[in-house]
Amino acid sequence: MSTISVIGCGYLGAVHAAAMASLGHRVFGVDVDERKIAALSEARAPFFEPGLEELLASAQSDDGTPARLTFTTDIADAAEATVHFVCVGTPQRRGEFAADLTYVDAAVESLLPVLKAGDLVVGKSTVPVGTAERLAEIIRPTGAELAWNPEFLREGHAVDDTITPDRLVYGVPGGEAGEQATAALDEVYRTTLDAGTPRLVADYATAELVKTAANSFLATKISFINAMAELCEASGADVTLLADAIGMDDRIGRKFLNAGLGFGGGCLPKDIRAFMARAGELGADQAVAFLREIDSINMRRRVRMVDLAREVVNGSFIGKNITVLGAAFKPDSDDVRDSPALGVAGLINLQGGTVTVTDPEATDNARRLFPDLGYEADLETALRGADAVLLLTEWKQYRELHPEEVGELVRGRAIVDGRNVLDPAEWRAAGWTYRALGRP
Ligand code: UDX
């Protein structure tokens, strides 16, 4: 059993802290945000993530055993720990491609007074290659060491992805320090390793690049199929069948080949941009110049979606009710950061449409970001009187909508399927105009 501190209790940190406690470790979760700490202390997740609240509750339960999980705003509490995870965000810098490392630097700075000889600081945040080397120099005078252990969790699956990841990657320094860091991390991840999870030990730079490369590949895969969708639109072909067919080649694989409105969220868009910025600093910008195109293909899908929506309401949004199904950047999340759905909703609003956005979890977050749009939590009410329905985030309840039932509520039977999840034949048979991205 290890005693662990987790600095930063956002998406990554809160899940990591709860997951590590569930594996039997003593965990201190530290954040400067008092509201977040208060919520987590009461086993309330500050964001929607299936399974997290149960984990928080069981690790903090008053069942006679000492608490395994404590949330605090006082970094001094981290002094008890010997392994310190840095889990703060690295957003895109305003007006630039590069990542903003302010929070990572501040987290390391705040840890310095509590670090003891033999402690291990473990970076989990997604950072530009070279960051770990720089931070290790700052940490070393305390007698502590640094490891980089990138996180690959997907929102909506964060708990499982943390406890049973596909792989563990440790970026460690050379020599004995590296062996000690590896041993300390092996102790933290004992249960996961015993379950057969592969672990790869690398240098700092490789570990940092693994994360950036993985997200760049995923973004590329999505934009590849969306580029094929553009060709399908130009030629009358069907991208969903195309994806099924090429995906059957197991060298290609069907996962992450869902054509549609493209990727958003707090990771893929900013990570590919930060990668381009860092590659430029390293004089290797040509190597990832293709990511600029990946980004453009992705952003073009949003504009195309607006065009399709305008077509189905006969060329103008003025005086039209447009119901947008989905505000979150993907289903099973309340995260609206760079949400393609909200981007489309915002554009239609600017072009004079009366937009009503509905989402099972994300309307509160969406309203804070785009206060001008109309919001309706109840799906049926949101659909009532619509001239066009746009399915932009593929929540289960939207995938299962019944064309006849929805038809009774709307003013005009027109639907644009931004995620290619509905059966066109079924909707057309019920008298709907059905349009989709990359499908005839
Ligand atoms: C991603 C990575 O998957 C994860 O490993 C990393 O740690 C963080 O970034 P996440 O942002 O939670 O995770 O979402 P993900 O499931 O990867 O989806 C990203 C976006 O791509 C979503 O907007 C989703 O709708 C879109 N997407 C995904 C597609 O458009 N098509 C697909 O086939 C798959």
Residues whose N, C-alpha, C, O or C-beta is under 5 A from the ligand:
A	BS01	UDX	E151 F152 L153 R154 E155 I222 F256 L257 N258 G262 F263 G264 G265 C267 L268 F329 K330
